[in-house]
Amino acid sequence: MDNIKQYVQENKERFLNELIELLKIPSVSADSAYAQDVIDTADAVKASLEKAGCDFVELCETPGYPIVYGEKIIDKNLPTVLVYGHYDVQPADPIELWTSPPFEPVIKSTELHPEGAIFARGACDDKGQMYMHVKAFEYMIQNNCLPCNVKFMIEGEEEVGSSSLSWFVERNQAKLANDVILISDTGMISNQQPSITTGLRGLSYVEVEVTGPNRDLHSGLYGGAVANPINVLTKMIASMHDENNHITIPGFYDKVEELSMAEREKMAERPYSEEAYKKALDIEDVYGEKGYTTNERNSIRPTLDVNGIWGGYTGEGAKTVIASKAYAKISMRLVPNQDWEEITELFTKHFESIAPKAVKVKVTPHHGGQGYVTPIDSVGYQAAEKAYADTFGVQPIPVRSGGSIPIVALFEKELKSKTIMMGFGLDSDAIHSPNEHFGVFNYLKGIETIPLFYKYFVALSK
């Protein structure tokens, strides 16, 4: 693998152009209007795996969008790496906040990416990071240096809960048998200081509906005499945190993993500037649970956030009404030992209990998943550590992420193997937001680093 850097540089433009073509397809799994685009993306991923050198590739039908499965089995006695990624993307809304159209990829220089970054929905999450693995595999095939077996499982419903993936994994354990699972759907500290994600938070996502009168009412004739669902909903939401930003749902913290001071001190060694953090977000101060640092709040502590809220009249001008209904979407990020279904039940019970009799409340669970922690003494982690050290020239730091990849816990339960999360994105890449982007440096560095993981994983597995 001595020529990996040369191979990446010689094929740089092709690698970028291929990714740009993939990013042009608006594979928004949450919106049925894009259903054909999601399927078209699956076809494109299948074609890319075939071209890269898989011996067998298929679109596996599921109750939802298809899963792209591919494999290259060179020797059944050798270890097998299962690569997971997703080809679906988040909705691009609000479109007006994008500086360039979300599905017309462009490469632009930024302060953090002077060599350029690809701006498009899905650039970092997860098409760009998923496609690194396809190109890394291509390199190993073209240079006859693939040291083990490889399987690919690329799904199209990650952004809506991966329900079909659960269905597929449970029914295909033999097909998916592996020695380690490799995912690039996370980030790293910086382009100078790589890191490996060792922990993920779980997730419970719900939608709430508060209903008052049986129709919208004139706010003059009825105001003050009838409960306003929007007023009630906002009061209920506000009551979910106390003065210390502690979540008030009874039983919510009962199973929260409390890290020791030694572990918290180890986390604090991570390079971090609170001033730079605030500047990047254009905020005057940070905000969160009392007694914890910013990096602890967004990784090892659970949260409850409103992701969207609506009701009544929001058009131009004035319309004086008391709305019949008000809605909100709420996500709770969970830490290890918290069960997402149990938390959803606790939320539902509490939310219903704090509603005044003047309104009716409905809670609809959407999706969720468990948190996950991977050991840093595993062969997989050590292989990733050596790979990053080779390409970046410094040792990567283990970090816990605030994000959620619900299927990681499912993989361990059903496939009995550890997951290694080799992310190459940055916190500033605006995933799930307008102007999502992925650095050209990061994309190419991922392609350069991934083959070394294979090399070291096989060597350390002997």
C-alpha positions in Angstrom: 0.0 0.0 0.0 3.0 2.3 -0.4 1.5 4.0 -3.4 -1.8 4.9 -1.9 -1.1 8.7 -1.8 0.1 8.6 -5.4 -3.1 6.7 -6.4 -5.3 9.2 -4.7 -3.6 12.2 -6.2 -3.6 10.7 -9.7 -7.4 10.0 -9.5 -8.4 13.1 -7.5 -10.5 14.7 -10.1 -12.3 11.5 -11.0 -13.0 10.8 -7.3 -14.5 14.3 -6.9 -16.5 14.1 -10.1 -18.0 10.8 -9.2 -19.1 12.0 -5.8 -20.5 15.2 -7.3 -22.7 13.1 -9.7 -24.0 11.1 -6.7 -24.7 14.2 -4.7 -26.9 15.6 -7.6 -29.6 13.0 -6.9 -31.9 14.3 -4.2 -32.3 11.0 -2.2 -34.5 12.5 0.6 -36.0 9.5 2.4 -38.3 11.5 4.6 -40.3 12.9 1.7 -42.2 10.6 -0.6 -42.0 13.1 -3.4 -38.3 12.0 -3.8 -39.1 8.2 -3.7 -37.8 7.6 -7.3 -34.7 9.7 -6.5 -33.9 7.5 -3.5 -34.2 4.4 -5.7 -32.1 6.0 -8.4 -29.4 6.6 -5.8 -29.5 2.9 -4.8 -28.9 2.0 -8.4 -26.0 4.4 -8.7 -24.4 2.9 -5.5 -24.9 -0.6 -6.9 -23.1 0.4 -10.1 -20.2 2.0 -8.2 -19.6 -1.2 -6.2 -19.7 -3.3 -9.4 -17.2 -1.0 -11.1 -14.9 -0.9 -8.0 -14.5 -4.6 -8.1 -17.2 -6.5 -6.0 -17.8 -10.0 -7.3 -21.4 -9.9 -6.3 -23.7 -6.9 -5.9 -27.5 -6.8 -5.4 -30.4 -4.6 -4.5 -32.1 -6.3 -1.5 -35.8 -5.5 -1.3 -37.1 -4.5 2.1 -40.5 -3.2 3.4 -39.0 0.2 2.5 -36.1 1.4 0.3 -33.7 -1.3 -1.0 -30.4 -2.1 0.7 -27.4 -2.3 -1.6 -25.3 -5.3 -0.7 -22.0 -6.2 -2.3 -19.1 -8.5 -1.5 -15.6 -9.6 -2.4 -14.7 -12.9 -0.8 -11.0 -13.7 -1.5 -10.5 -16.4 1.2 -13.1 -17.7 3.7 -10.3 -18.3 6.2 -9.4 -14.6 6.2 -11.2 -11.9 8.4 -14.2 -10.2 6.9 -14.9 -6.4 7.2 -18.5 -5.3 6.9 -18.8 -1.7 5.6 -22.0 0.1 6.5 -23.2 3.5 5.1 -26.3 5.2 3.9 -27.3 6.7 0.6 -30.3 8.7 1.8 -30.1 12.3 2.9 -31.9 14.8 5.1 -34.4 17.3 3.6 -32.7 20.4 2.4 -35.1 22.9 4.0 -34.9 25.8 4.5 -33.8 26.1 0.9 -33.5 29.9 1.1 -30.6 29.7 3.5 -28.4 27.8 1.1 -25.7 29.9 -0.6 -25.9 27.5 -3.6 -28.6 24.9 -4.5 -28.4 21.9 -2.2 -28.5 19.4 -5.1 -26.2 21.3 -7.4 -22.8 20.5 -5.8 -20.1 23.1 -6.0 -16.5 23.2 -4.6 -15.8 26.4 -2.6 -12.9 27.5 -0.4 -13.5 28.2 3.2 -11.4 29.3 6.2 -11.2 25.7 7.4 -11.0 24.2 3.9 -8.6 26.5 1.9 -8.2 23.7 -0.7 -12.0 23.6 -1.1 -15.1 21.9 0.2 -18.0 20.2 -1.6 -21.2 22.0 -0.8 -24.3 19.9 -1.2 -26.9 18.0 0.9 -25.3 14.7 1.8 -21.8 15.8 1.1 -20.6 14.7 4.5 -23.7 12.9 5.8 -23.2 10.3 4.4 -22.7 10.1 0.7 -19.2 11.6 0.8 -18.0 9.4 3.7 -19.7 6.3 2.4 -18.1 6.8 -1.1 -14.7 7.0 0.5 -15.0 3.3 1.2 -16.0 2.5 -2.4 -12.9 4.3 -3.7 -10.6 2.8 -1.0 -11.9 -0.6 -2.0 -11.2 0.3 -5.7 -7.6 1.1 -4.8 -7.1 -2.2 -3.0 -8.5 -4.1 -6.0 -6.6 -2.2 -8.6 -3.3 -2.6 -6.8 -3.9 -6.2 -5.7 -3.5 -5.5 -2.0 -6.9 -6.3 -0.5 -5.8 -8.3 2.5 -9.2 -9.8 3.6 -12.9 -10.2 2.6 -15.2 -7.2 2.3 -19.0 -6.9 2.5 -20.9 -3.7 1.9 -24.3 -2.9 3.3 -25.5 0.6 2.2 -29.1 1.5 3.2 -31.6 4.2 2.2 -33.5 4.9 5.4 -30.9 6.0 8.0 -32.3 9.5 8.2 -35.8 8.1 9.0 -34.9 5.5 11.6 -33.5 2.5 9.7 -36.6 0.4 10.3 -36.1 -1.7 7.1 -32.4 -2.2 8.0 -33.4 -3.8 11.3 -35.8 -6.1 9.4 -33.0 -7.0 6.9 -30.3 -7.6 9.5 -32.5 -9.9 11.6 -33.2 -12.0 8.5 -29.7 -12.1 7.0 -27.3 -12.9 9.9 -25.3 -15.5 7.9 -25.1 -13.3 4.9 -23.7 -10.4 7.0 -21.4 -12.5 9.1 -18.2 -10.5 9.8 -15.3 -9.9 12.1 -15.7 -6.1 12.4 -18.0 -3.4 11.2 -16.6 -0.2 9.7 -18.6 3.0 9.5 -17.8 6.5 8.4 -20.7 8.6 9.5 -19.1 10.6 12.3 -16.5 13.3 12.5 -13.1 14.1 14.0 -11.7 17.0 16.1 -9.8 18.8 13.3 -7.7 18.2 10.1 -4.7 18.5 12.3 -5.9 16.3 15.2 -7.9 13.2 14.1 -10.1 11.4 16.5 -12.0 8.1 16.6 -15.6 8.1 17.9 -15.9 5.5 20.7 -19.4 6.4 21.9 -22.8 7.4 20.5 -25.9 8.7 22.1 -29.2 6.9 21.7 -32.3 8.6 20.5 -36.0 8.9 21.1 -38.0 11.0 18.6 -41.7 11.8 19.1 -44.3 14.2 17.8 -46.8 15.8 20.1 -50.3 17.2 19.2 -52.3 19.4 21.5 -56.0 20.0 20.7 -58.2 22.6 22.2 -61.5 23.7 20.6 -63.0 21.8 17.6 -62.2 24.6 15.2 -60.1 27.8 15.0 -61.7 30.5 17.0 -61.9 34.3 16.8 -59.3 35.5 19.3 -61.5 38.4 20.4 -64.7 36.6 21.0 -63.1 33.6 22.6 -59.7 34.8 23.9 -59.3 34.4 27.6 -62.2 31.9 27.9 -60.9 28.9 25.9 -57.5 27.2 26.2 -55.1 28.2 23.4 -53.3 25.0 22.3 -50.2 27.0 21.3 -50.0 28.7 24.6 -50.5 25.4 26.5 -48.0 23.6 24.4 -45.3 26.1 24.9 -45.9 26.1 28.7 -45.7 22.3 28.7 -42.5 22.3 26.7 -40.9 25.0 29.0 -41.7 22.9 32.0 -39.6 20.0 30.7 -36.4 21.7 32.0 -35.8 23.2 35.5 -33.7 26.2 36.4 -30.5 24.2 36.0 -31.6 22.8 32.6 -32.2 19.5 34.2 -34.9 17.4 32.4 -37.9 17.1 34.7 -39.5 13.8 33.4 -39.7 11.5 36.4 -37.4 8.5 36.1 -35.5 10.1 33.1 -32.1 9.9 34.8 -32.5 6.6 36.7 -30.3 4.6 34.3 -28.0 7.4 33.1 -24.3 6.3 33.1 -22.3 8.5 35.4 -18.7 8.8 34.3 -16.0 9.0 36.9 -14.0 12.1 37.5 -10.9 10.3 36.0 -12.9 9.6 32.8 -14.1 13.2 32.7 -10.6 14.5 33.2 -9.4 12.3 30.3 -12.1 13.8 28.1 -11.0 17.3 29.0 -7.6 16.6 27.4 -9.3 17.0 24.0 -8.2 20.2 22.3 -11.0 22.7 22.7 -11.5 26.5 22.7 -14.8 27.7 24.2 -14.3 31.1 22.5 -13.7 29.5 19.1 -16.8 27.4 19.7 -19.0 30.5 20.4 -17.5 32.4 17.5 -18.2 29.6 15.1 -21.8 29.6 16.1 -22.1 33.4 16.5 -23.4 33.1 20.1 -22.6 35.2 23.1 -22.5 32.3 25.6 -23.0 28.5 25.8 -26.1 27.1 27.5 -26.9 23.7 29.1 -27.1 21.5 32.1 -25.5 22.9 35.2 -22.4 21.2 36.5 -21.1 20.0 33.1 -18.8 21.4 30.4 -19.8 22.0 26.8 -18.1 18.9 25.6 -19.8 16.8 28.3 -23.2 18.3 27.7 -23.1 17.3 24.0 -21.7 13.8 24.5 -22.1 12.1 27.8 -25.3 13.7 29.1 -28.9 13.2 27.8 -30.9 16.0 26.3 -34.4 17.0 25.3 -34.9 19.4 22.4 -37.7 20.8 20.3 -36.9 20.2 16.6 -40.0 22.0 15.2 -43.1 23.7 16.5 -46.1 24.9 14.6 -49.8 25.8 14.8 -52.3 28.6 14.0 -51.7 31.3 11.3 -48.2 31.9 10.1 -48.9 33.5 6.7 -48.3 37.2 5.7 -50.2 39.8 7.7 -52.5 39.2 10.6 -55.2 36.7 11.3 -56.6 36.8 14.8 -57.4 33.2 15.7 -57.0 30.8 18.5 -55.8 27.7 16.8 -57.6 24.4 17.2 -54.3 22.5 17.3 -50.6 22.9 18.0 -47.8 20.5 17.3 -44.1 19.9 18.1 -41.5 17.4 17.2 -39.2 16.5 20.1 -36.0 14.5 20.2 -34.2 13.1 23.2 -30.6 12.1 22.9 -29.8 9.3 25.3 -26.7 8.0 26.9 -25.6 4.3 27.5 -28.0 2.3 29.7 -31.0 4.4 28.8 -33.5 2.4 26.8 -35.1 4.4 24.1 -38.5 2.7 24.3 -38.6 3.1 28.1 -37.7 6.8 27.7 -40.4 7.2 25.1 -42.9 5.7 27.5 -41.7 7.9 30.4 -42.0 11.0 28.1 -45.5 10.1 27.0 -46.8 9.4 30.5 -45.3 12.7 31.8 -46.5 14.8 28.9 -50.0 13.5 29.2 -50.0 14.1 33.0 -49.0 17.8 32.8 -51.7 18.7 30.3 -54.6 20.8 31.6 -58.1 19.3 31.2 -58.9 22.1 28.7 -56.9 20.3 26.0 -56.4 16.8 24.6 -52.8 15.5 24.1 -51.5 12.9 21.6 -47.9 11.6 21.6 -46.8 9.7 18.5 -43.4 8.0 18.7 -41.4 8.1 15.4 -38.2 6.2 15.9 -35.3 5.7 18.2 -32.3 3.6 19.1 -29.8 2.7 21.8 -26.5 4.4 22.7 -23.3 2.6 22.1 -19.7 2.5 23.5 -16.9 0.6 21.7 -13.8 -0.5 23.7 -10.5 1.1 22.8 -8.5 -2.1 23.5 -10.2 -4.0 20.6 -8.3 -5.1 17.5 -10.6 -2.9 15.4 -9.9 0.2 17.4 -6.1 -0.4 17.4 -6.1 -0.9 13.7 -8.0 2.3 13.1 -5.6 4.1 15.5 -2.6 3.0 13.6 -4.2 3.9 10.2 -4.9 7.5 11.3 -1.5 7.8 12.9 0.1 6.8 9.6 -1.8 9.3 7.4 -2.1 12.2 9.8 1.2 11.9 11.5 -0.3 12.2 15.0 -2.1 9.7 17.3 -5.9 10.0 17.1 -7.9 10.8 20.3 -10.8 8.6 21.4 -14.0 10.8 21.8 -17.6 10.3 22.5 -20.1 11.8 20.0 -23.3 13.5 20.8 -24.9 12.1 17.6 -26.8 8.9 17.2 -26.5 5.9 14.8 -29.2 3.7 16.2 -28.3 0.7 14.2 -24.8 0.3 15.8 -26.3 -1.3 18.9 -28.5 -3.4 16.7 -25.4 -4.7 14.9 -23.8 -5.8 18.1 -27.0 -7.5 19.2 -27.7 -9.4 16.0 -24.3 -9.8 14.4 -22.2 -10.1 17.6 -19.4 -7.9 16.3 -17.9 -4.5 17.3 -18.3 -1.4 15.2 -15.4 1.0 14.5 -16.4 4.5 13.6 -13.8 6.1 11.3 -15.3 9.6 10.7 -13.5 12.3 8.6 -16.0 15.1 8.8 -15.8 18.2 11.0 -18.3 19.8 13.4 -18.4 22.8 11.1 -19.6 20.8 8.1 -23.2 21.8 8.8 -24.8 18.3 8.4 -28.6 18.4 8.7 -28.3 22.2 8.1 -28.2 24.6 5.1 -24.8 24.7 3.4 -23.7 21.2 4.4 -20.2 20.6 3.0 -17.3 18.1 3.1 -13.7 19.2 2.7 -11.8 17.9 -0.3 -8.9 17.2 2.1 -11.1 15.1 4.3 -12.6 13.2 1.5 -9.3 12.3 0.0 -7.6 11.7 3.4 -10.4 9.2 4.1 -9.7 7.3 0.9 -6.0 7.2 1.9 -6.6 6.1 5.4 -9.2 3.3 5.0 -7.0 0.8 3.2 -4.5 1.0 6.1 -7.3 0.0 8.5 -7.6 -3.3 6.5 -3.9 -3.8 6.5 -3.5 -3.4 10.3 -6.8 -5.2 11.2 -5.6 -8.3 9.4 -2.1 -8.1 10.8 -3.4 -7.6 14.4 -5.9 -10.4 14.0 -3.3 -13.1 13.5 
